[in-house]
Amino acid sequence: MPLLHLVLVLVVIGVLLWLVNTYIPMDSKIKSILNAVVVIAVVIWLLQAFGLLGAIGNIHVG
């Protein structure tokens, strides 16, 4: 995956998160949970993109 593509996706995700945080009225606790979920998802995606984390589809619970 080209570096430009990664940067573009990160910018789009950042702008969307900023728009949600700025223009959608919600409780600050919900905003912080939403921000944490988005950051964790982006970190997992980046780890997969750089090959530092295996495929999530191979993980089985139970």
N, CA, C and O atoms as a Maestro MAE file, in Angstrom:
{
 s_m_m2io_version
 :::
 2.0.0
}

f_m_ct {
 s_m_title
 :::
 protein
 m_atom[248] {
  # First column is atom index #
  i_m_mmod_type
  r_m_x_coord
  r_m_y_coord
  r_m_z_coord
  i_m_residue_number
  s_m_chain_name
  s_m_pdb_residue_name
  s_m_pdb_atom_name
  i_m_atomic_number
  :::
  1 25 0.849 -1.167 0.000 1 A "MET " " N  " 7
  2 3 0.000 0.000 0.000 1 A "MET " " CA " 6
  3 2 0.904 1.242 0.000 1 A "MET " " C  " 6
  4 15 1.766 1.382 0.868 1 A "MET " " O  " 8
  5 25 0.714 2.113 -0.942 2 A "PRO " " N  " 7
  6 3 1.576 3.296 -1.019 2 A "PRO " " CA " 6
  7 2 1.394 4.224 0.187 2 A "PRO " " C  " 6
  8 15 0.317 4.305 0.778 2 A "PRO " " O  " 8
  9 25 2.460 4.905 0.523 3 A "LEU " " N  " 7
  10 3 2.438 5.808 1.672 3 A "LEU " " CA " 6
  11 2 1.448 6.950 1.464 3 A "LEU " " C  " 6
  12 15 0.809 7.397 2.416 3 A "LEU " " O  " 8
  13 25 1.321 7.415 0.247 4 A "LEU " " N  " 7
  14 3 0.374 8.491 -0.050 4 A "LEU " " CA " 6
  15 2 -1.056 8.060 0.259 4 A "LEU " " C  " 6
  16 15 -1.855 8.848 0.764 4 A "LEU " " O  " 8
  17 25 -1.370 6.810 -0.048 5 A "HIS " " N  " 7
  18 3 -2.702 6.280 0.233 5 A "HIS " " CA " 6
  19 2 -2.951 6.256 1.741 5 A "HIS " " C  " 6
  20 15 -4.029 6.633 2.199 5 A "HIS " " O  " 8
  21 25 -1.963 5.816 2.506 6 A "LEU " " N  " 7
  22 3 -2.107 5.789 3.963 6 A "LEU " " CA " 6
  23 2 -2.342 7.183 4.525 6 A "LEU " " C  " 6
  24 15 -3.217 7.380 5.369 6 A "LEU " " O  " 8
  25 25 -1.569 8.137 4.062 7 A "VAL " " N  " 7
  26 3 -1.704 9.512 4.547 7 A "VAL " " CA " 6
  27 2 -3.070 10.078 4.166 7 A "VAL " " C  " 6
  28 15 -3.706 10.754 4.974 7 A "VAL " " O  " 8
  29 25 -3.516 9.812 2.963 8 A "LEU " " N  " 7
  30 3 -4.815 10.297 2.513 8 A "LEU " " CA " 6
  31 2 -5.942 9.711 3.368 8 A "LEU " " C  " 6
  32 15 -6.862 10.432 3.754 8 A "LEU " " O  " 8
  33 25 -5.879 8.428 3.662 9 A "VAL " " N  " 7
  34 3 -6.909 7.800 4.496 9 A "VAL " " CA " 6
  35 2 -6.885 8.383 5.901 9 A "VAL " " C  " 6
  36 15 -7.942 8.625 6.484 9 A "VAL " " O  " 8
  37 25 -5.699 8.612 6.457 10 A "LEU " " N  " 7
  38 3 -5.603 9.198 7.792 10 A "LEU " " CA " 6
  39 2 -6.179 10.615 7.824 10 A "LEU " " C  " 6
  40 15 -6.842 10.993 8.790 10 A "LEU " " O  " 8
  41 25 -5.931 11.390 6.785 11 A "VAL " " N  " 7
  42 3 -6.481 12.741 6.718 11 A "VAL " " CA " 6
  43 2 -8.001 12.705 6.621 11 A "VAL " " C  " 6
  44 15 -8.681 13.485 7.289 11 A "VAL " " O  " 8
  45 25 -8.535 11.822 5.808 12 A "VAL " " N  " 7
  46 3 -9.996 11.707 5.663 12 A "VAL " " CA " 6
  47 2 -10.627 11.283 6.979 12 A "VAL " " C  " 6
  48 15 -11.650 11.837 7.381 12 A "VAL " " O  " 8
  49 25 -10.029 10.301 7.658 13 A "ILE " " N  " 7
  50 3 -10.567 9.849 8.942 13 A "ILE " " CA " 6
  51 2 -10.505 10.979 9.967 13 A "ILE " " C  " 6
  52 15 -11.448 11.172 10.733 13 A "ILE " " O  " 8
  53 25 -9.409 11.720 9.986 14 A "GLY " " N  " 7
  54 3 -9.279 12.838 10.910 14 A "GLY " " CA " 6
  55 2 -10.305 13.923 10.664 14 A "GLY " " C  " 6
  56 15 -10.893 14.450 11.608 14 A "GLY " " O  " 8
  57 25 -10.526 14.262 9.400 15 A "VAL " " N  " 7
  58 3 -11.514 15.292 9.074 15 A "VAL " " CA " 6
  59 2 -12.917 14.818 9.429 15 A "VAL " " C  " 6
  60 15 -13.706 15.593 9.969 15 A "VAL " " O  " 8
  61 25 -13.243 13.567 9.141 16 A "LEU " " N  " 7
  62 3 -14.568 13.050 9.493 16 A "LEU " " CA " 6
  63 2 -14.786 13.041 10.996 16 A "LEU " " C  " 6
  64 15 -15.866 13.393 11.470 16 A "LEU " " O  " 8
  65 25 -13.765 12.639 11.751 17 A "LEU " " N  " 7
  66 3 -13.883 12.641 13.205 17 A "LEU " " CA " 6
  67 2 -14.031 14.061 13.741 17 A "LEU " " C  " 6
  68 15 -14.803 14.302 14.670 17 A "LEU " " O  " 8
  69 25 -13.297 14.993 13.160 18 A "TRP " " N  " 7
  70 3 -13.426 16.393 13.566 18 A "TRP " " CA " 6
  71 2 -14.832 16.921 13.267 18 A "TRP " " C  " 6
  72 15 -15.420 17.625 14.088 18 A "TRP " " O  " 8
  73 25 -15.371 16.580 12.085 19 A "LEU " " N  " 7
  74 3 -16.721 17.024 11.735 19 A "LEU " " CA " 6
  75 2 -17.759 16.458 12.701 19 A "LEU " " C  " 6
  76 15 -18.666 17.171 13.130 19 A "LEU " " O  " 8
  77 25 -17.625 15.184 13.040 20 A "VAL " " N  " 7
  78 3 -18.566 14.572 13.978 20 A "VAL " " CA " 6
  79 2 -18.455 15.246 15.339 20 A "VAL " " C  " 6
  80 15 -19.466 15.564 15.964 20 A "VAL " " O  " 8
  81 25 -17.220 15.462 15.799 21 A "ASN " " N  " 7
  82 3 -17.033 16.078 17.112 21 A "ASN " " CA " 6
  83 2 -17.507 17.529 17.149 21 A "ASN " " C  " 6
  84 15 -17.953 18.007 18.192 21 A "ASN " " O  " 8
  85 25 -17.416 18.221 16.038 22 A "THR " " N  " 7
  86 3 -17.766 19.632 16.007 22 A "THR " " CA " 6
  87 2 -19.252 19.873 15.773 22 A "THR " " C  " 6
  88 15 -19.855 20.709 16.446 22 A "THR " " O  " 8
  89 25 -19.841 19.162 14.843 23 A "TYR " " N  " 7
  90 3 -21.191 19.512 14.390 23 A "TYR " " CA " 6
  91 2 -22.303 18.588 14.852 23 A "TYR " " C  " 6
  92 15 -23.473 18.912 14.649 23 A "TYR " " O  " 8
  93 25 -21.993 17.463 15.458 24 A "ILE " " N  " 7
  94 3 -23.049 16.579 15.951 24 A "ILE " " CA " 6
  95 2 -23.099 16.706 17.467 24 A "ILE " " C  " 6
  96 15 -22.141 16.349 18.153 24 A "ILE " " O  " 8
  97 25 -24.207 17.209 17.991 25 A "PRO " " N  " 7
  98 3 -24.294 17.383 19.445 25 A "PRO " " CA " 6
  99 2 -24.479 16.042 20.151 25 A "PRO " " C  " 6
  100 15 -25.420 15.299 19.872 25 A "PRO " " O  " 8
  101 25 -23.564 15.751 21.068 26 A "MET " " N  " 7
  102 3 -23.679 14.545 21.891 26 A "MET " " CA " 6
  103 2 -22.904 14.760 23.179 26 A "MET " " C  " 6
  104 15 -22.091 15.678 23.284 26 A "MET " " O  " 8
  105 25 -23.159 13.919 24.141 27 A "ASP " " N  " 7
  106 3 -22.512 14.019 25.441 27 A "ASP " " CA " 6
  107 2 -21.005 13.831 25.296 27 A "ASP " " C  " 6
  108 15 -20.539 13.103 24.419 27 A "ASP " " O  " 8
  109 25 -20.256 14.491 26.161 28 A "SER " " N  " 7
  110 3 -18.796 14.420 26.060 28 A "SER " " CA " 6
  111 2 -18.276 13.014 26.328 28 A "SER " " C  " 6
  112 15 -17.239 12.631 25.787 28 A "SER " " O  " 8
  113 25 -18.977 12.235 27.153 29 A "LYS " " N  " 7
  114 3 -18.560 10.850 27.408 29 A "LYS " " CA " 6
  115 2 -18.683 10.012 26.136 29 A "LYS " " C  " 6
  116 15 -17.813 9.193 25.841 29 A "LYS " " O  " 8
  117 25 -19.757 10.217 25.391 30 A "ILE " " N  " 7
  118 3 -19.957 9.478 24.146 30 A "ILE " " CA " 6
  119 2 -18.907 9.889 23.122 30 A "ILE " " C  " 6
  120 15 -18.398 9.048 22.382 30 A "ILE " " O  " 8
  121 25 -18.580 11.182 23.077 31 A "LYS " " N  " 7
  122 3 -17.543 11.652 22.147 31 A "LYS " " CA " 6
  123 2 -16.193 11.035 22.470 31 A "LYS " " C  " 6
  124 15 -15.451 10.646 21.567 31 A "LYS " " O  " 8
  125 25 -15.872 10.943 23.752 32 A "SER " " N  " 7
  126 3 -14.577 10.368 24.119 32 A "SER " " CA " 6
  127 2 -14.527 8.876 23.799 32 A "SER " " C  " 6
  128 15 -13.486 8.368 23.381 32 A "SER " " O  " 8
  129 25 -15.631 8.177 23.991 33 A "ILE " " N  " 7
  130 3 -15.683 6.758 23.628 33 A "ILE " " CA " 6
  131 2 -15.555 6.595 22.126 33 A "ILE " " C  " 6
  132 15 -14.828 5.719 21.658 33 A "ILE " " O  " 8
  133 25 -16.248 7.423 21.369 34 A "LEU " " N  " 7
  134 3 -16.159 7.381 19.905 34 A "LEU " " CA " 6
  135 2 -14.736 7.653 19.438 34 A "LEU " " C  " 6
  136 15 -14.224 6.958 18.561 34 A "LEU " " O  " 8
  137 25 -14.097 8.662 20.019 35 A "ASN " " N  " 7
  138 3 -12.719 8.982 19.654 35 A "ASN " " CA " 6
  139 2 -11.784 7.823 19.972 35 A "ASN " " C  " 6
  140 15 -10.902 7.504 19.174 35 A "ASN " " O  " 8
  141 25 -11.965 7.189 21.130 36 A "ALA " " N  " 7
  142 3 -11.112 6.062 21.510 36 A "ALA " " CA " 6
  143 2 -11.294 4.889 20.558 36 A "ALA " " C  " 6
  144 15 -10.318 4.251 20.164 36 A "ALA " " O  " 8
  145 25 -12.540 4.600 20.187 37 A "VAL " " N  " 7
  146 3 -12.807 3.491 19.269 37 A "VAL " " CA " 6
  147 2 -12.180 3.757 17.905 37 A "VAL " " C  " 6
  148 15 -11.587 2.859 17.309 37 A "VAL " " O  " 8
  149 25 -12.308 4.979 17.410 38 A "VAL " " N  " 7
  150 3 -11.725 5.322 16.113 38 A "VAL " " CA " 6
  151 2 -10.207 5.236 16.160 38 A "VAL " " C  " 6
  152 15 -9.593 4.710 15.231 38 A "VAL " " O  " 8
  153 25 -9.591 5.742 17.221 39 A "VAL " " N  " 7
  154 3 -8.132 5.691 17.334 39 A "VAL " " CA " 6
  155 2 -7.644 4.250 17.414 39 A "VAL " " C  " 6
  156 15 -6.659 3.901 16.762 39 A "VAL " " O  " 8
  157 25 -8.306 3.412 18.192 40 A "ILE " " N  " 7
  158 3 -7.909 2.000 18.289 40 A "ILE " " CA " 6
  159 2 -8.062 1.307 16.944 40 A "ILE " " C  " 6
  160 15 -7.189 0.538 16.544 40 A "ILE " " O  " 8
  161 25 -9.159 1.569 16.239 41 A "ALA " " N  " 7
  162 3 -9.366 0.955 14.925 41 A "ALA " " CA " 6
  163 2 -8.303 1.400 13.929 41 A "ALA " " C  " 6
  164 15 -7.817 0.589 13.141 41 A "ALA " " O  " 8
  165 25 -7.935 2.683 13.955 42 A "VAL " " N  " 7
  166 3 -6.919 3.192 13.031 42 A "VAL " " CA " 6
  167 2 -5.554 2.601 13.359 42 A "VAL " " C  " 6
  168 15 -4.792 2.269 12.451 42 A "VAL " " O  " 8
  169 25 -5.234 2.465 14.644 43 A "VAL " " N  " 7
  170 3 -3.953 1.870 15.027 43 A "VAL " " CA " 6
  171 2 -3.883 0.418 14.582 43 A "VAL " " C  " 6
  172 15 -2.853 -0.014 14.065 43 A "VAL " " O  " 8
  173 25 -4.944 -0.336 14.766 44 A "ILE " " N  " 7
  174 3 -4.968 -1.739 14.311 44 A "ILE " " CA " 6
  175 2 -4.843 -1.800 12.805 44 A "ILE " " C  " 6
  176 15 -4.125 -2.652 12.282 44 A "ILE " " O  " 8
  177 25 -5.525 -0.918 12.097 45 A "TRP " " N  " 7
  178 3 -5.438 -0.891 10.634 45 A "TRP " " CA " 6
  179 2 -4.026 -0.564 10.172 45 A "TRP " " C  " 6
  180 15 -3.522 -1.175 9.230 45 A "TRP " " O  " 8
  181 25 -3.379 0.409 10.836 46 A "LEU " " N  " 7
  182 3 -2.010 0.762 10.474 46 A "LEU " " CA " 6
  183 2 -1.046 -0.383 10.751 46 A "LEU " " C  " 6
  184 15 -0.146 -0.639 9.952 46 A "LEU " " O  " 8
  185 25 -1.222 -1.073 11.867 47 A "LEU " " N  " 7
  186 3 -0.362 -2.216 12.165 47 A "LEU " " CA " 6
  187 2 -0.520 -3.306 11.117 47 A "LEU " " C  " 6
  188 15 0.461 -3.937 10.723 47 A "LEU " " O  " 8
  189 25 -1.731 -3.529 10.670 48 A "GLN " " N  " 7
  190 3 -1.957 -4.505 9.601 48 A "GLN " " CA " 6
  191 2 -1.365 -4.022 8.283 48 A "GLN " " C  " 6
  192 15 -0.804 -4.817 7.528 48 A "GLN " " O  " 8
  193 25 -1.484 -2.739 8.002 49 A "ALA " " N  " 7
  194 3 -0.978 -2.197 6.742 49 A "ALA " " CA " 6
  195 2 0.537 -2.316 6.664 49 A "ALA " " C  " 6
  196 15 1.082 -2.556 5.586 49 A "ALA " " O  " 8
  197 25 1.228 -2.150 7.796 50 A "PHE " " N  " 7
  198 3 2.680 -2.259 7.809 50 A "PHE " " CA " 6
  199 2 3.159 -3.687 8.057 50 A "PHE " " C  " 6
  200 15 4.363 -3.936 8.108 50 A "PHE " " O  " 8
  201 25 2.230 -4.618 8.211 51 A "GLY " " N  " 7
  202 3 2.593 -6.020 8.359 51 A "GLY " " CA " 6
  203 2 3.069 -6.386 9.750 51 A "GLY " " C  " 6
  204 15 3.679 -7.441 9.925 51 A "GLY " " O  " 8
  205 25 2.814 -5.558 10.737 52 A "LEU " " N  " 7
  206 3 3.241 -5.846 12.101 52 A "LEU " " CA " 6
  207 2 2.206 -6.661 12.867 52 A "LEU " " C  " 6
  208 15 2.493 -7.174 13.948 52 A "LEU " " O  " 8
  209 25 1.026 -6.778 12.320 53 A "LEU " " N  " 7
  210 3 -0.046 -7.521 12.956 53 A "LEU " " CA " 6
  211 2 -0.645 -8.447 11.905 53 A "LEU " " C  " 6
  212 15 -0.936 -8.024 10.786 53 A "LEU " " O  " 8
  213 25 -0.825 -9.710 12.272 54 A "GLY " " N  " 7
  214 3 -1.384 -10.669 11.329 54 A "GLY " " CA " 6
  215 2 -2.830 -10.358 11.011 54 A "GLY " " C  " 6
  216 15 -3.402 -9.392 11.516 54 A "GLY " " O  " 8
  217 25 -3.396 -11.168 10.188 55 A "ALA " " N  " 7
  218 3 -4.791 -10.974 9.775 55 A "ALA " " CA " 6
  219 2 -5.717 -11.177 10.968 55 A "ALA " " C  " 6
  220 15 -5.606 -12.174 11.680 55 A "ALA " " O  " 8
  221 25 -6.612 -10.251 11.182 56 A "ILE " " N  " 7
  222 3 -7.561 -10.326 12.288 56 A "ILE " " CA " 6
  223 2 -8.562 -11.464 12.036 56 A "ILE " " C  " 6
  224 15 -9.104 -12.023 12.989 56 A "ILE " " O  " 8
  225 25 -8.807 -11.806 10.803 57 A "GLY " " N  " 7
  226 3 -9.760 -12.864 10.473 57 A "GLY " " CA " 6
  227 2 -9.339 -14.231 10.964 57 A "GLY " " C  " 6
  228 15 -10.178 -15.128 11.053 57 A "GLY " " O  " 8
  229 25 -8.077 -14.423 11.285 58 A "ASN " " N  " 7
  230 3 -7.599 -15.711 11.765 58 A "ASN " " CA " 6
  231 2 -7.812 -15.909 13.251 58 A "ASN " " C  " 6
  232 15 -7.550 -16.998 13.763 58 A "ASN " " O  " 8
  233 25 -8.278 -14.897 13.960 59 A "ILE " " N  " 7
  234 3 -8.481 -14.974 15.400 59 A "ILE " " CA " 6
  235 2 -9.866 -15.559 15.670 59 A "ILE " " C  " 6
  236 15 -10.874 -15.069 15.162 59 A "ILE " " O  " 8
  237 25 -9.892 -16.630 16.491 60 A "HIS " " N  " 7
  238 3 -11.152 -17.272 16.859 60 A "HIS " " CA " 6
  239 2 -11.326 -17.191 18.363 60 A "HIS " " C  " 6
  240 15 -10.393 -17.472 19.115 60 A "HIS " " O  " 8
  241 25 -12.499 -16.815 18.799 61 A "VAL " " N  " 7
  242 3 -12.795 -16.728 20.221 61 A "VAL " " CA " 6
  243 2 -13.766 -17.838 20.565 61 A "VAL " " C  " 6
  244 15 -14.819 -17.970 19.941 61 A "VAL " " O  " 8
  245 25 -13.411 -18.634 21.555 62 A "GLY " " N  " 7
  246 3 -14.286 -19.706 22.040 62 A "GLY " " CA " 6
  247 2 -14.147 -20.995 21.341 62 A "GLY " " C  " 6
  248 15 -14.838 -21.957 21.677 62 A "GLY " " O  " 8
  :::
 }
 m_bond[247] {
  # First column is bond index #
  i_m_from
  i_m_to
  i_m_order
  :::
  1 1 2 1
  2 2 3 1
  3 3 4 2
  4 3 5 1
  5 5 6 1
  6 6 7 1
  7 7 8 2
  8 7 9 1
  9 9 10 1
  10 10 11 1
  11 11 12 2
  12 11 13 1
  13 13 14 1
  14 14 15 1
  15 15 16 2
  16 15 17 1
  17 17 18 1
  18 18 19 1
  19 19 20 2
  20 19 21 1
  21 21 22 1
  22 22 23 1
  23 23 24 2
  24 23 25 1
  25 25 26 1
  26 26 27 1
  27 27 28 2
  28 27 29 1
  29 29 30 1
  30 30 31 1
  31 31 32 2
  32 31 33 1
  33 33 34 1
  34 34 35 1
  35 35 36 2
  36 35 37 1
  37 37 38 1
  38 38 39 1
  39 39 40 2
  40 39 41 1
  41 41 42 1
  42 42 43 1
  43 43 44 2
  44 43 45 1
  45 45 46 1
  46 46 47 1
  47 47 48 2
  48 47 49 1
  49 49 50 1
  50 50 51 1
  51 51 52 2
  52 51 53 1
  53 53 54 1
  54 54 55 1
  55 55 56 2
  56 55 57 1
  57 57 58 1
  58 58 59 1
  59 59 60 2
  60 59 61 1
  61 61 62 1
  62 62 63 1
  63 63 64 2
  64 63 65 1
  65 65 66 1
  66 66 67 1
  67 67 68 2
  68 67 69 1
  69 69 70 1
  70 70 71 1
  71 71 72 2
  72 71 73 1
  73 73 74 1
  74 74 75 1
  75 75 76 2
  76 75 77 1
  77 77 78 1
  78 78 79 1
  79 79 80 2
  80 79 81 1
  81 81 82 1
  82 82 83 1
  83 83 84 2
  84 83 85 1
  85 85 86 1
  86 86 87 1
  87 87 88 2
  88 87 89 1
  89 89 90 1
  90 90 91 1
  91 91 92 2
  92 91 93 1
  93 93 94 1
  94 94 95 1
  95 95 96 2
  96 95 97 1
  97 97 98 1
  98 98 99 1
  99 99 100 2
  100 99 101 1
  101 101 102 1
  102 102 103 1
  103 103 104 2
  104 103 105 1
  105 105 106 1
  106 106 107 1
  107 107 108 2
  108 107 109 1
  109 109 110 1
  110 110 111 1
  111 111 112 2
  112 111 113 1
  113 113 114 1
  114 114 115 1
  115 115 116 2
  116 115 117 1
  117 117 118 1
  118 118 119 1
  119 119 120 2
  120 119 121 1
  121 121 122 1
  122 122 123 1
  123 123 124 2
  124 123 125 1
  125 125 126 1
  126 126 127 1
  127 127 128 2
  128 127 129 1
  129 129 130 1
  130 130 131 1
  131 131 132 2
  132 131 133 1
  133 133 134 1
  134 134 135 1
  135 135 136 2
  136 135 137 1
  137 137 138 1
  138 138 139 1
  139 139 140 2
  140 139 141 1
  141 141 142 1
  142 142 143 1
  143 143 144 2
  144 143 145 1
  145 145 146 1
  146 146 147 1
  147 147 148 2
  148 147 149 1
  149 149 150 1
  150 150 151 1
  151 151 152 2
  152 151 153 1
  153 153 154 1
  154 154 155 1
  155 155 156 2
  156 155 157 1
  157 157 158 1
  158 158 159 1
  159 159 160 2
  160 159 161 1
  161 161 162 1
  162 162 163 1
  163 163 164 2
  164 163 165 1
  165 165 166 1
  166 166 167 1
  167 167 168 2
  168 167 169 1
  169 169 170 1
  170 170 171 1
  171 171 172 2
  172 171 173 1
  173 173 174 1
  174 174 175 1
  175 175 176 2
  176 175 177 1
  177 177 178 1
  178 178 179 1
  179 179 180 2
  180 179 181 1
  181 181 182 1
  182 182 183 1
  183 183 184 2
  184 183 185 1
  185 185 186 1
  186 186 187 1
  187 187 188 2
  188 187 189 1
  189 189 190 1
  190 190 191 1
  191 191 192 2
  192 191 193 1
  193 193 194 1
  194 194 195 1
  195 195 196 2
  196 195 197 1
  197 197 198 1
  198 198 199 1
  199 199 200 2
  200 199 201 1
  201 201 202 1
  202 202 203 1
  203 203 204 2
  204 203 205 1
  205 205 206 1
  206 206 207 1
  207 207 208 2
  208 207 209 1
  209 209 210 1
  210 210 211 1
  211 211 212 2
  212 211 213 1
  213 213 214 1
  214 214 215 1
  215 215 216 2
  216 215 217 1
  217 217 218 1
  218 218 219 1
  219 219 220 2
  220 219 221 1
  221 221 222 1
  222 222 223 1
  223 223 224 2
  224 223 225 1
  225 225 226 1
  226 226 227 1
  227 227 228 2
  228 227 229 1
  229 229 230 1
  230 230 231 1
  231 231 232 2
  232 231 233 1
  233 233 234 1
  234 234 235 1
  235 235 236 2
  236 235 237 1
  237 237 238 1
  238 238 239 1
  239 239 240 2
  240 239 241 1
  241 241 242 1
  242 242 243 1
  243 243 244 2
  244 243 245 1
  245 245 246 1
  246 246 247 1
  247 247 248 2
  :::
 }
}
